[in-house]
C-alpha cells in the first residue's frame, strides 16, 4: 500500500483514498443510527444493577434484616400476587435486595419481586423491568426475532467503519488531526479532526464491542455455539447419554445460565430414566424449593445464584451462579427426587472457544474487571455518539444544497482491492455480514459502470 501512496502515482493514491472514504461514508449512513441506539442502550445496561435499584426502588430495595423466610414462601407469594406460575427465581446476593422471580401468567411473562425477609409480595414488572426493556431494545428483539439478525450486520459494518476510518486517519504528512484538534467548532476542519482523533483513540474498543456482541446474534451466535460444541471446543459434553439430548432438545435458548450452556438440555433426573432404579425413584415425592436451595448451598453456591424450576414434578433443577468474574461461574444440576448433584459445570470445564467467548461477554458487559471495565466500555459507547454527531456536522457543513454529498467513486476498479482485504475476512467469518458487504460492493461497482463520466467529489 505504501507503493501506491508514493508521489510517483498520485492518481492511484487518490483513487484508493476515495474508495475508502466512499465506503466509510455509506457505512456510517447505513448503520450509525442503529449503532448509536445500541451504544445508548448498551451504555445503560453496563449499570444494570445500579439503575434497577433507582428505577424500581420500591420493588428492588428492601430493609435488611437477619430474619428470612423459606424459598417456597417466596414462590407462593409471587404466584398469589401475579396469578401465574413461577419458573425461575434469583436469590439476592445482598440482604437489602428483593428476590426476583420469573413468572408465566395468562398475560405473558412477568418478573415478580418478593421481600426475602418477610415473604411479602412487592409487585411485578415486564420481564426484567426497565433494564429488561433496555436489553430487548439493545438486541433489537423488541421489533421481533428477525430484527435480531440486524445486530450481526450492524456489528460487521461497525468493523468496516473503524477499519476504513483508521485508513483515512493514517498520517500522510499533515501536522494536525492525528492526536490534536485544529481550528474552532465553527469550522468544518475542527469537526474533521475531532472525528478522526476520537475514532483513532477508541477504535479498538468499538471493534471489541462489535466482536464480543456477535454471540448474541440470531445467526452467528447460534451457529458458533453448535459448531464449537460439536468440535469439543465449546460447552462441556452432555453429562448423560447423547440420545437423551437428541430426543429432548431445548426449544429455545435458556436464560439465567452462561452463554455456553444456553441450549444445553439439563441432565435427566432419576424419574426421567427407564430402568428399574428410575422407576423406584419415581415413587418418591418430588423435593420442594426449600430442600433444593439447601442442596445448592451445600454444593458450594453462594447467594446470588439463579434457580430454574423443572417443567415436570421431580425433574431436574438448574442452579446457575454467575458472578462478575467469569472464572467463578458454576452451573449445578440437581435431581428433583433426591437432590443429588447430577452435574457441576464450571468455567474450567468449558472448551477453549467457549472460554474465550464467555470472557469476551463478561468484559463486554463491564463485569470482569470491576468499575474500570465499565468505564472503558462506557467510553466506547460515548465515542460512538461523538463520532455520529461529528459525522453529521461534517456532512452538514460540506453538503451542496439538495444533494447527498457522497464522496466520488474511484475511477479504477483496482482501488477496491484494499477494500476487499477488509470485506473478504468479514464475509468468511460472519456470513450474514458478508452477504451485505458483498452486495454493497457489487451495487457500487454496477453503479460506477452505469454512470459516465465518474462523479466528482460532492456529487
BAKE-23836 format. One record per residue (C-alpha): residue in one letter; x, y, z. Coordinates in nm, 2 decimals. Each point is the difference from the previous one (the first is absolute). Example, Ala and Ser with C-alpha at 12.3 -4.5 7.8 and 13.67 -1.06 7.14 Angstrom:
ATOM, aa, east, north, up
ATOM, A, 1.23, -0.45, 0.78
ATOM, S, 0.14, 0.34, -0.07
***
This chain:
ATOM, aa, east, north, up
ATOM, X, 0.00, 0.00, 0.00
ATOM, X, 0.29, 0.23, 0.06
ATOM, X, 0.10, -0.04, -0.36
ATOM, X, -0.34, 0.12, -0.11
ATOM, X, 0.02, 0.30, 0.22
ATOM, X, 0.33, 0.13, -0.14
ATOM, X, 0.01, 0.33, -0.18
ATOM, X, 0.09, -0.18, -0.33
ATOM, X, -0.35, -0.14, -0.01
ATOM, X, -0.23, 0.28, 0.13
ATOM, X, -0.31, -0.12, -0.20
ATOM, X, 0.01, -0.35, 0.16
ATOM, X, 0.04, 0.15, 0.34
ATOM, X, -0.29, 0.23, -0.06
ATOM, X, -0.22, -0.28, -0.13
ATOM, X, 0.09, -0.22, 0.30
ATOM, X, -0.08, 0.28, 0.24
ATOM, X, -0.34, 0.07, -0.17
ATOM, X, -0.09, -0.37, 0.01
ATOM, X, 0.06, -0.01, 0.37
ATOM, X, -0.17, 0.33, 0.06
ATOM, X, -0.30, -0.09, -0.20
ATOM, X, -0.05, -0.33, 0.19
ATOM, X, 0.06, 0.17, 0.33
ATOM, X, -0.27, 0.25, -0.10
ATOM, X, -0.26, -0.25, -0.10
ATOM, X, 0.08, -0.24, 0.29
ATOM, X, -0.07, 0.29, 0.24
ATOM, X, -0.31, 0.10, -0.19
ATOM, X, -0.14, -0.36, 0.02
ATOM, X, 0.08, -0.10, 0.36
ATOM, X, 0.08, 0.30, 0.21
ATOM, X, -0.36, 0.06, 0.12
ATOM, X, -0.04, -0.36, 0.11
ATOM, X, 0.35, -0.01, 0.14
ATOM, X, -0.06, 0.31, 0.20
ATOM, X, -0.32, -0.16, 0.14
ATOM, X, 0.19, -0.31, 0.10
ATOM, X, 0.28, 0.22, 0.15
ATOM, X, -0.26, 0.19, 0.21
ATOM, X, -0.18, -0.31, 0.13
ATOM, X, 0.33, -0.19, 0.04
ATOM, X, 0.14, 0.29, 0.21
ATOM, X, -0.31, -0.01, 0.22
ATOM, X, 0.02, -0.38, 0.04
ATOM, X, 0.35, 0.02, 0.13
ATOM, X, -0.15, 0.14, 0.32
ATOM, X, -0.29, -0.24, 0.01
ATOM, X, 0.00, -0.06, 0.38
ATOM, X, 0.04, 0.36, 0.09
ATOM, X, -0.27, 0.13, -0.24
ATOM, X, -0.25, -0.28, 0.10
ATOM, X, 0.04, 0.11, 0.37
ATOM, X, -0.08, 0.35, -0.10
ATOM, X, -0.28, -0.05, -0.25
ATOM, X, -0.17, -0.28, 0.19
ATOM, X, 0.11, 0.09, 0.35
ATOM, X, -0.33, -0.09, 0.18
ATOM, X, 0.02, -0.35, -0.16
ATOM, X, 0.38, -0.06, 0.00
ATOM, X, 0.12, 0.15, 0.33
ATOM, X, -0.12, -0.14, 0.33
ATOM, X, 0.09, 0.05, 0.37
ATOM, X, 0.29, -0.23, 0.09
ATOM, X, -0.08, -0.24, 0.29
ATOM, X, 0.14, -0.32, 0.15
ATOM, X, -0.34, -0.15, -0.03
ATOM, X, -0.08, -0.20, -0.32
ATOM, X, -0.29, -0.21, -0.14
ATOM, X, 0.02, -0.32, -0.20
ATOM, X, 0.04, -0.01, -0.38
ATOM, X, -0.33, -0.19, -0.02
ATOM, X, -0.17, 0.31, 0.17
ATOM, X, 0.16, 0.23, -0.27
ATOM, X, -0.15, -0.22, -0.27
ATOM, X, -0.34, -0.02, 0.16
ATOM, X, 0.00, 0.38, 0.06
ATOM, X, 0.09, 0.08, -0.37
ATOM, X, -0.25, -0.25, -0.14
ATOM, X, -0.28, 0.14, 0.23
ATOM, X, 0.09, 0.36, -0.10
ATOM, X, 0.03, -0.06, -0.37
ATOM, X, -0.24, -0.29, -0.05
ATOM, X, 0.27, -0.17, -0.21
ATOM, X, 0.25, -0.28, 0.04
ATOM, X, 0.36, 0.05, 0.11
ATOM, X, 0.26, -0.14, -0.23
ATOM, X, 0.32, 0.16, 0.13
ATOM, X, 0.12, 0.20, 0.30
ATOM, X, 0.31, 0.19, 0.08
ATOM, X, 0.12, 0.00, 0.36
ATOM, X, 0.15, 0.34, 0.08
ATOM, X, 0.37, 0.03, 0.08
ATOM, X, -0.07, 0.29, 0.24
ATOM, X, -0.23, 0.02, 0.30
ATOM, X, -0.16, 0.32, -0.12
ATOM, X, -0.12, -0.13, -0.33
ATOM, X, -0.32, -0.19, -0.09
ATOM, X, -0.04, -0.34, -0.15
ATOM, X, -0.08, 0.02, -0.37
ATOM, X, -0.22, -0.27, -0.15
ATOM, X, -0.08, -0.07, -0.36
ATOM, X, -0.38, -0.07, -0.02
ATOM, X, -0.21, -0.13, -0.29
ATOM, X, -0.34, 0.16, 0.01
ATOM, X, -0.30, -0.01, -0.23
ATOM, X, 0.11, 0.34, -0.13
ATOM, X, 0.36, -0.12, -0.06
ATOM, X, 0.33, 0.00, 0.18
ATOM, X, 0.05, 0.23, 0.30
ATOM, X, 0.26, 0.06, 0.27
ATOM, X, -0.13, -0.01, 0.35
ATOM, X, 0.17, 0.15, 0.31
ATOM, X, -0.02, -0.15, 0.35
ATOM, X, 0.16, 0.12, 0.32
ATOM, X, 0.22, -0.30, 0.11
ATOM, X, -0.02, 0.10, 0.37
ATOM, X, -0.38, 0.02, 0.03
ATOM, X, -0.12, -0.19, -0.31
ATOM, X, -0.21, 0.30, -0.10
ATOM, X, -0.09, 0.04, -0.37
ATOM, X, 0.12, 0.34, -0.11
ATOM, X, -0.12, 0.02, -0.35
ATOM, X, 0.07, -0.09, -0.36
ATOM, X, 0.15, 0.14, -0.32
ATOM, X, 0.05, -0.11, -0.36
ATOM, X, 0.28, -0.26, -0.02
ATOM, X, 0.31, 0.15, 0.15
ATOM, X, -0.18, 0.33, 0.07
ATOM, X, 0.15, 0.32, -0.16
ATOM, X, 0.33, -0.17, -0.06
ATOM, X, -0.17, -0.29, -0.17
ATOM, X, -0.16, 0.25, -0.24
ATOM, X, 0.35, 0.16, -0.06
ATOM, X, 0.15, -0.35, -0.07
ATOM, X, -0.27, -0.08, -0.26
ATOM, X, 0.04, 0.34, -0.16
ATOM, X, 0.38, -0.05, -0.01
ATOM, X, -0.04, -0.34, -0.17
ATOM, X, -0.27, 0.14, -0.23
ATOM, X, -0.22, -0.30, 0.10
ATOM, X, -0.26, 0.26, 0.11
ATOM, X, -0.09, 0.02, -0.38
ATOM, X, -0.02, -0.38, -0.03
ATOM, X, 0.25, -0.29, -0.02
ATOM, X, 0.09, 0.07, -0.36
ATOM, X, 0.13, 0.35, 0.09
ATOM, X, 0.26, -0.17, 0.22
ATOM, X, 0.17, -0.10, -0.33
ATOM, X, 0.07, 0.36, -0.05
ATOM, X, 0.23, 0.00, 0.31
ATOM, X, 0.25, -0.21, -0.19
ATOM, X, -0.01, 0.22, -0.31
ATOM, X, 0.03, 0.32, 0.20
ATOM, X, 0.30, -0.14, 0.20
ATOM, X, 0.17, -0.10, -0.32
ATOM, X, -0.05, 0.34, -0.16
ATOM, X, 0.13, 0.16, 0.32
ATOM, X, 0.33, -0.19, -0.06
ATOM, X, 0.01, 0.13, -0.36
ATOM, X, -0.06, 0.35, 0.14
ATOM, X, 0.30, -0.02, 0.23
ATOM, X, 0.23, -0.17, -0.26
ATOM, X, -0.08, 0.26, -0.27
ATOM, X, 0.01, 0.28, 0.26
ATOM, X, 0.35, -0.10, 0.11
ATOM, X, 0.12, 0.00, -0.36
ATOM, X, -0.14, 0.35, -0.05
ATOM, X, 0.15, 0.12, 0.33
ATOM, X, 0.35, -0.15, -0.07
ATOM, X, 0.26, 0.28, 0.00
ATOM, X, 0.10, 0.11, -0.35
ATOM, X, 0.22, 0.29, 0.09
ATOM, X, -0.27, 0.22, 0.15
ATOM, X, 0.08, 0.20, 0.31
ATOM, X, -0.33, -0.03, 0.18
ATOM, X, -0.30, -0.23, 0.03
ATOM, X, 0.21, -0.29, 0.12
ATOM, X, 0.00, 0.04, 0.38
ATOM, X, -0.10, 0.37, 0.01
ATOM, X, -0.31, 0.20, -0.12
ATOM, X, 0.05, 0.31, -0.21
ATOM, X, -0.21, 0.30, -0.06
ATOM, X, -0.33, 0.10, 0.18
ATOM, X, -0.34, -0.17, 0.02
ATOM, X, -0.14, 0.24, -0.26
ATOM, X, 0.23, -0.15, -0.26
ATOM, X, -0.03, -0.34, -0.17
ATOM, X, 0.37, -0.07, 0.06
ATOM, X, -0.07, -0.01, 0.37
ATOM, X, -0.26, -0.27, -0.04
ATOM, X, 0.21, -0.19, -0.24
ATOM, X, 0.29, -0.01, 0.25
ATOM, X, -0.23, -0.07, 0.29
ATOM, X, -0.16, -0.29, -0.19
ATOM, X, 0.34, -0.15, -0.10
ATOM, X, 0.17, 0.03, 0.34
ATOM, X, -0.30, -0.14, 0.18
ATOM, X, -0.01, -0.30, -0.23
ATOM, X, 0.37, -0.06, 0.02
ATOM, X, 0.00, -0.01, 0.38
ATOM, X, -0.31, -0.21, 0.04
ATOM, X, 0.00, -0.21, -0.32
ATOM, X, 0.13, -0.32, 0.18
ATOM, X, -0.27, 0.03, 0.27
ATOM, X, -0.27, 0.03, -0.26
ATOM, X, 0.13, -0.30, -0.20
ATOM, X, 0.02, -0.20, 0.33
ATOM, X, -0.37, 0.09, 0.08
ATOM, X, -0.10, -0.10, -0.36
ATOM, X, 0.18, -0.33, 0.01
ATOM, X, -0.10, -0.10, 0.35
ATOM, X, -0.36, 0.09, -0.07
ATOM, X, -0.02, -0.26, -0.28
ATOM, X, -0.08, -0.29, 0.23
ATOM, X, -0.35, 0.15, 0.06
ATOM, X, -0.08, 0.02, -0.37
ATOM, X, -0.28, -0.23, -0.12
ATOM, X, 0.21, -0.17, -0.28
ATOM, X, 0.37, 0.02, 0.08
ATOM, X, -0.03, -0.06, 0.38
ATOM, X, -0.23, -0.30, -0.04
ATOM, X, 0.22, -0.16, -0.27
ATOM, X, 0.33, 0.06, 0.19
ATOM, X, -0.15, -0.15, 0.32
ATOM, X, -0.10, -0.31, -0.19
ATOM, X, 0.32, -0.04, -0.21
ATOM, X, 0.24, 0.05, 0.30
ATOM, X, -0.20, -0.24, 0.21
ATOM, X, 0.01, -0.27, -0.26
ATOM, X, 0.37, 0.06, -0.04
ATOM, X, 0.06, -0.03, 0.37
ATOM, X, 0.11, 0.36, 0.02
ATOM, X, -0.31, 0.15, 0.15
ATOM, X, -0.23, -0.10, 0.29
ATOM, X, 0.07, -0.33, 0.18
ATOM, X, -0.13, -0.32, -0.14
ATOM, X, -0.34, -0.10, 0.14
ATOM, X, 0.05, -0.19, 0.33
ATOM, X, -0.26, -0.26, -0.11
ATOM, X, -0.04, -0.22, -0.31
ATOM, X, -0.01, 0.20, -0.32
ATOM, X, -0.32, -0.16, -0.11
ATOM, X, -0.19, 0.16, 0.28
ATOM, X, 0.10, 0.34, -0.12
ATOM, X, -0.08, -0.08, -0.36
ATOM, X, -0.35, -0.11, 0.11
ATOM, X, -0.06, 0.30, 0.21
ATOM, X, 0.16, 0.31, -0.15
ATOM, X, -0.04, 0.33, 0.17
ATOM, X, -0.27, 0.19, -0.20
ATOM, X, 0.17, 0.34, 0.05
ATOM, X, 0.30, 0.16, 0.17
ATOM, X, -0.03, -0.02, 0.37
ATOM, X, 0.05, 0.31, 0.22
ATOM, X, 0.17, 0.01, 0.34
ATOM, X, 0.29, -0.22, -0.10
ATOM, X, 0.33, 0.08, -0.18
ATOM, X, 0.00, 0.05, -0.38
ATOM, X, 0.18, -0.33, -0.06
ATOM, X, -0.27, -0.19, 0.18
ATOM, X, -0.31, 0.18, -0.14
ATOM, X, -0.10, -0.28, -0.23
ATOM, X, 0.11, -0.28, 0.22
ATOM, X, -0.28, -0.23, 0.11
ATOM, X, 0.02, -0.07, 0.37
ATOM, X, 0.12, -0.35, 0.09
ATOM, X, -0.28, -0.24, 0.08
ATOM, X, -0.12, -0.05, 0.36
ATOM, X, -0.07, -0.35, 0.13
ATOM, X, -0.37, 0.01, -0.10
ATOM, X, 0.09, 0.07, -0.36
ATOM, X, 0.18, -0.33, -0.05
ATOM, X, -0.15, -0.33, -0.10
ATOM, X, 0.19, -0.25, 0.21
ATOM, X, -0.12, -0.17, 0.32
ATOM, X, 0.19, 0.24, 0.23
ATOM, X, -0.16, 0.30, -0.17
ATOM, X, -0.35, -0.15, 0.04
ATOM, X, 0.06, -0.05, 0.37
ATOM, X, 0.12, 0.36, 0.04
ATOM, X, -0.30, 0.12, -0.19
ATOM, X, -0.21, -0.12, 0.30
ATOM, X, 0.18, 0.25, 0.22
ATOM, X, -0.17, 0.34, 0.06
ATOM, X, 0.16, 0.29, -0.19
ATOM, X, 0.22, 0.22, 0.21
ATOM, X, -0.12, 0.36, 0.06
ATOM, X, 0.19, 0.32, -0.06
ATOM, X, 0.11, 0.03, 0.36
ATOM, X, 0.19, -0.33, -0.02
ATOM, X, 0.15, 0.07, -0.34
ATOM, X, 0.13, 0.34, 0.11
ATOM, X, 0.16, -0.16, 0.30
ATOM, X, 0.16, -0.27, -0.22
ATOM, X, 0.13, 0.27, -0.24
ATOM, X, 0.15, 0.19, 0.29
ATOM, X, 0.15, -0.32, 0.13
ATOM, X, 0.16, -0.05, -0.34
ATOM, X, 0.18, 0.33, 0.06
ATOM, X, -0.21, 0.25, -0.19
ATOM, X, -0.01, 0.34, 0.17
ATOM, X, -0.30, 0.23, 0.01
ATOM, X, -0.06, 0.17, -0.33
ATOM, X, -0.07, -0.32, -0.20
ATOM, X, -0.30, -0.04, -0.23
ATOM, X, -0.22, -0.31, 0.05
ATOM, X, -0.20, -0.14, -0.29
ATOM, X, -0.28, -0.22, 0.09
ATOM, X, -0.07, -0.33, -0.19
ATOM, X, -0.29, -0.01, -0.24
ATOM, X, -0.12, -0.33, 0.15
ATOM, X, -0.02, -0.10, 0.37
ATOM, X, 0.32, -0.18, 0.10
ATOM, X, 0.19, 0.12, -0.31
ATOM, X, 0.34, 0.17, 0.00
ATOM, X, 0.06, 0.33, 0.18
ATOM, X, 0.27, 0.23, -0.14
ATOM, X, 0.19, 0.23, 0.23
ATOM, X, 0.22, 0.25, -0.18
ATOM, X, 0.25, 0.22, 0.18
ATOM, X, 0.13, 0.28, -0.23
ATOM, X, 0.21, 0.25, 0.19
ATOM, X, 0.19, 0.29, -0.17
ATOM, X, 0.32, -0.21, -0.04
ATOM, X, -0.07, -0.26, -0.26
ATOM, X, 0.25, -0.24, 0.15
ATOM, X, -0.23, -0.05, 0.30
ATOM, X, -0.30, -0.10, -0.21
ATOM, X, -0.17, -0.33, 0.10
ATOM, X, -0.32, -0.17, -0.11
ATOM, X, -0.12, -0.29, 0.22
ATOM, X, -0.27, -0.24, -0.11
ATOM, X, -0.20, -0.16, 0.28
ATOM, X, -0.22, -0.31, 0.00
ATOM, X, -0.36, 0.10, 0.09
ATOM, X, -0.06, -0.33, 0.18
ATOM, X, 0.30, -0.04, 0.23
ATOM, X, 0.19, 0.33, -0.04
ATOM, X, 0.32, -0.16, -0.12
ATOM, X, 0.23, 0.20, -0.23
ATOM, X, -0.03, -0.14, -0.35
ATOM, X, 0.26, 0.24, -0.15
ATOM, X, 0.21, 0.28, 0.12
ATOM, X, 0.13, 0.21, -0.29
ATOM, X, 0.24, 0.28, 0.05
ATOM, X, 0.21, 0.23, -0.22
ATOM, X, 0.28, -0.25, 0.03
ATOM, X, -0.21, -0.25, -0.18
ATOM, X, -0.06, 0.22, -0.31
ATOM, X, 0.19, -0.06, -0.32
ATOM, X, 0.25, 0.27, -0.13
ATOM, X, -0.26, 0.17, -0.23
ATOM, X, -0.27, 0.01, 0.28
ATOM, X, 0.26, 0.14, 0.24
ATOM, X, 0.10, 0.28, -0.24
ATOM, X, -0.36, 0.09, -0.08
ATOM, X, -0.11, 0.00, 0.36
ATOM, X, 0.29, 0.21, 0.10
ATOM, X, -0.08, 0.24, -0.28
ATOM, X, -0.36, 0.02, 0.10
ATOM, X, 0.10, 0.08, 0.36
ATOM, X, 0.23, 0.28, -0.11
ATOM, X, -0.26, 0.13, -0.25
ATOM, X, -0.25, 0.03, 0.29
ATOM, X, 0.25, 0.18, 0.22
ATOM, X, 0.02, -0.28, 0.26
ATOM, X, 0.34, -0.16, -0.02
ATOM, X, 0.23, 0.27, 0.14
ATOM, X, -0.24, 0.21, 0.21
ATOM, X, -0.06, 0.37, -0.03
ATOM, X, 0.29, 0.06, -0.24
ATOM, X, -0.15, -0.26, -0.24
ATOM, X, -0.34, 0.18, 0.01
ATOM, X, 0.17, 0.34, -0.07
ATOM, X, 0.20, -0.12, -0.29
ATOM, X, -0.30, -0.16, -0.17
ATOM, X, -0.20, 0.31, 0.08
ATOM, X, 0.27, 0.21, -0.17
ATOM, X, -0.05, -0.22, -0.31
ATOM, X, -0.38, 0.07, 0.01
ATOM, X, 0.05, 0.37, 0.05
ATOM, X, 0.26, 0.01, -0.28
ATOM, X, -0.26, -0.15, -0.25
ATOM, X, -0.23, 0.29, 0.08
ATOM, X, 0.28, 0.26, -0.04
ATOM, X, 0.10, -0.16, -0.33
ATOM, X, -0.36, 0.00, -0.12
ATOM, X, -0.07, 0.36, 0.10
ATOM, X, 0.33, 0.13, -0.15
ATOM, X, -0.06, -0.19, -0.32
ATOM, X, -0.34, 0.16, -0.03
ATOM, X, 0.14, 0.35, 0.06
ATOM, X, 0.28, -0.07, -0.26
ATOM, X, -0.25, -0.11, -0.26
ATOM, X, -0.22, 0.30, 0.07
ATOM, X, 0.28, 0.24, -0.04
ATOM, X, 0.13, -0.14, -0.34
ATOM, X, -0.33, -0.10, -0.16
ATOM, X, -0.11, 0.18, -0.32
ATOM, X, -0.35, 0.11, 0.02
ATOM, X, -0.25, -0.27, -0.09
ATOM, X, 0.27, -0.27, -0.04
ATOM, X, 0.12, -0.30, 0.21
ATOM, X, 0.36, 0.11, -0.03
ATOM, X, 0.14, -0.35, -0.02
ATOM, X, 0.37, -0.03, -0.07
ATOM, X, 0.08, -0.06, -0.37
ATOM, X, 0.04, -0.35, -0.13
ATOM, X, 0.35, -0.12, -0.08
ATOM, X, 0.08, 0.01, -0.38
ATOM, X, 0.17, -0.34, 0.00
ATOM, X, -0.12, -0.34, 0.12
ATOM, X, 0.34, -0.07, 0.15
ATOM, X, -0.07, 0.25, 0.27
ATOM, X, -0.24, -0.26, 0.15
ATOM, X, 0.28, -0.24, 0.07
ATOM, X, 0.07, 0.15, 0.33
ATOM, X, -0.37, -0.01, 0.10
ATOM, X, 0.00, -0.37, -0.09
ATOM, X, 0.27, -0.06, 0.26
ATOM, X, -0.26, 0.11, 0.26
ATOM, X, -0.31, -0.15, -0.16
ATOM, X, 0.12, -0.35, -0.07
ATOM, X, 0.10, -0.10, 0.35
ATOM, X, -0.32, 0.14, 0.14
ATOM, X, -0.20, -0.17, -0.27
ATOM, X, 0.16, -0.34, 0.09
ATOM, X, -0.02, 0.03, 0.38
ATOM, X, -0.34, 0.17, 0.02
ATOM, X, -0.21, -0.13, -0.30
ATOM, X, -0.30, 0.22, 0.06
ATOM, X, 0.23, 0.31, 0.01
ATOM, X, 0.18, -0.13, -0.31
ATOM, X, -0.33, -0.02, -0.20
ATOM, X, -0.07, 0.37, 0.08
ATOM, X, 0.36, 0.11, -0.07
ATOM, X, 0.03, -0.18, -0.33
ATOM, X, -0.34, 0.12, -0.11
ATOM, X, 0.10, 0.36, 0.08
ATOM, X, 0.33, -0.04, -0.19
ATOM, X, -0.17, -0.15, -0.31
ATOM, X, -0.26, 0.28, 0.00
ATOM, X, 0.27, 0.27, 0.02
ATOM, X, 0.19, -0.17, -0.29
ATOM, X, -0.31, -0.02, -0.21
ATOM, X, -0.10, 0.36, 0.07
ATOM, X, 0.36, 0.11, -0.09
ATOM, X, -0.03, -0.18, -0.34
ATOM, X, -0.34, 0.15, -0.07
ATOM, X, 0.11, 0.35, 0.09
ATOM, X, 0.22, 0.18, -0.25
ATOM, X, 0.20, 0.21, 0.05
ATOM, X, 0.09, -0.09, 0.36
ATOM, X, -0.15, 0.24, 0.25
ATOM, X, 0.22, 0.25, 0.16
ATOM, X, 0.03, 0.05, 0.38
ATOM, X, -0.31, 0.15, 0.15
ATOM, X, -0.23, -0.14, -0.28
***
